[in-house]
Amino acid sequence: MGEFEKSCVNCGVLNCAKRDKEYPEFCLTTNFDVKELEEIKKLYLEDEENNKVSVISAEIEAEFYCRYTRVEEIIEFSKRMGFHKIGIATCIGLIEESRIFAQILRKNGFEPYAALCKAGAFNKTDIGVRKEYTTQVGNALCNPIMQAKLLEKARTDFNVVVGLCVGHDSLFYKYTHTLTTTLVTKDRVLAHNPVGALYQTKAYYKKLMADPASGEKGQ
């Protein structure tokens, strides 16, 4: 393999958390411009929303560490932030999960408002997708930009992504009008538990560690 720029995944110290050891030479913390770091700090101190989000997130982490599920954390965060109307950007394949989530939100005093990925769908072939790529999953284009616009029109206070496809979620994040978190990350093969592939890289999914250039199998 050729030379590559080292980053946090190459660090064996992880000193940025406790800060009681030596940092590696390539550490992003010590190689970051001090003035720029101060400017970033100001964003947490001087921007009211940034500060509120950061403080509340830290409080929830401390109070409910390894106790609350992701659903419970979203509810607690939304309560402390003072949110009422919660947008749900859902995949059609996870509409049942989104319905359950919406019921839970209602039980906790929130107003859920969902936008389905196929809302406002038009043909994939209309934007240049070749017909052969529509035979298995259909020609109706997922429309994450419209999902974002629909939730903006509904004036949601906070948005939650439920299972949008890779790329579709990226477009939703790009066009969403407000703070957004993710409840479900789609992985059809692993029951929407994508980290399972990482845990299995020394077993069933060792193919993920293969060198594409050499064709060698991962070790």
N, C-alpha and C positions, 0 to 999 in steps of 0.2 A: 504493500500500500504506500502511496505517496505521502508527502507531508500534509498535515492538516492543522488548522488553527485550533488550539486547545481552548476549552471552555469549561463550564461547571461540571459537565458529565465526566471530565477527565480528572477531577479533583478527588483525592483520597483523604483529605483533611476535613473538609466541610467546617472550617473554622468560622465562617461568617455567622453561624448561629450562636456559639458560645464565646467566641473571640478570646480564647485563652491559649492559642497555639500560634505557630508560624504559618503565614499564608504561603501557598506555592507561588512561584515566580509569575505564572500566567494568571493569577487570581483577578477576577473581574472587579472585585472590590478595591484592591490596592492599585489597580491600573486604570481606575476610573478617574476622570477629571474631578478634582475636589470642588471646584466652582459649580460644575454641572450637578454634582451630588447635592450641593446646597440649594440649587434651584429646584431639584426634585423634592427635597424636604419641604420647601416652601409650598409646593402643591398640596402636601398633606396638611400643612398648618393653615394656609390662607384660603384654600378653596373649601367652603363649608360642606359641600357634598362629599368631597374626598375625605375630609376629616371625619365626618359622621360615619361613613361606610367603614373606614379603617378602624375606628374605635369600637364600633359595634361588632365588627367581625372578630376583633381580638377578644372582646368580652365573651362572645358566644363560644369561641374556640376554648377559652379558659374554663368556662362554666360547664360545658357539655362535651368535653373531649372524650371520644370513644363511648359516648352515651347516646347521642342523638343521631338518628339516621339523616340522610340528605334531605328528605321531605321535611322532617322536623326542624332542621337547620334553616331551610327556606322560610318556613312559617315563623320561626323565632326572629329571623333577620327582618322579615317583612313587617312584623309587629313593631319591632324596635325602631325601624326606619319610618314608621307611620304610613306605610303603604296601605291602600285599600283595594284598588282594582289591579288584579294580577293577570297579565297577558300570558297565554300559553301558545307558543309556536310549535305545533305538533305535526309529526309525520302521520299520514293516514294509516300506516301500519301499526301505530301505537295509539290509536284513538281510544281504545278501551282503557289503556293505562292513563291517558289524559282525562278521561271521564271520571275515573276513580280519584285522580289528583284534584280535579275540580270539585268533587264532592267533599274532599278533605278540606279544601280551602274554604268552601262555604260553611262547613261546620266550625271553622275557626274564625268566622266573621269577615272573610274576604269576598270580593266579587270577582270570580274568574271570568275571563273572556278569551276564547280560543279562536285561533285562525289555523285552518288546515293547510297542509302543503299544496294540495291540489286546488285550493280556492283560486278562481281566476285562471285556471289552467288553459293553455293553448298547446298546439301540437309541437312536439320536440323538433319535428322536421321543419317547422317554420323558422327556427333559429339556426338551422344548419346541421342538426343531428341527422346522420345517415339512417335510412329506413331500417337497415339490418340491425341497428341498435335499439329498435323499438318493438321487435317481435316478441321478446320474452317478457318485458315488464310494461309494455304499452306505450302509446304515443303521447299521453297526457303529461305535459311538462310540470314538474314541481316548480312552484313560484314563490320562493322565499322572500323576494323583494316585495311582492304584494302582501305576504304575511306581515312583514315589517310595517308596510304602509297601513294595513288594516288595523293593526294594534295601535299605531300612532293616531289614526282617525278615532279609535275608541278611547283614546286618552288614558291608556294604561299607565300605572305608576311604576311598574316593575314587570319585566318579561322573563319567562322561563322557557327554555328550549327542551322539547321532548322528542328525541330521536330523529332529528333532521340528518339527512345524509351528509357525508363528507363533501364539502364544497357548497352544498345548499346551506348548511349552517354558517359557513363563512360569509356568504352573501347576506344572510339574515343579520349577523353581527355587524356587517358593514353598514347596513341601512337602518338598523333599529334606532329609535329615537330616544331611548332611555336605558337605564341600567339593566343588564341582562345576566342571568346565570343559566347553568345547564343542569337539568335533573337527570336526563337520560342521554347517554352517548350511544348511538346506534352501532351494533355489531350483530348482524343477523346470525352469524355462525356461532357466536359464543353467548347467546341469550343476553345481548347488550351488556356484556362484561368484557370490554376490550383488553383490560389489563391481564385477562386470562392468557392471552397469547404470549405476553411477556413472561409470565410465570412458567410457561411450557416451552421456552426456547431450548432447554436441554433435553426435551422429550419430544412430544408430538409435533411441536412447532419449531423444531430445530432448523427447518428449511428457511425460517426467517433470518437465520444467521449465516446463510450461504453467501459466498462471494459471487456476485453476479458476473464479474469479469472472468473468473477462472472456472466457474461452474462447480466449485468444491462445496461439499455439504458442510453445514455449520457444525461446530464442535461444542 
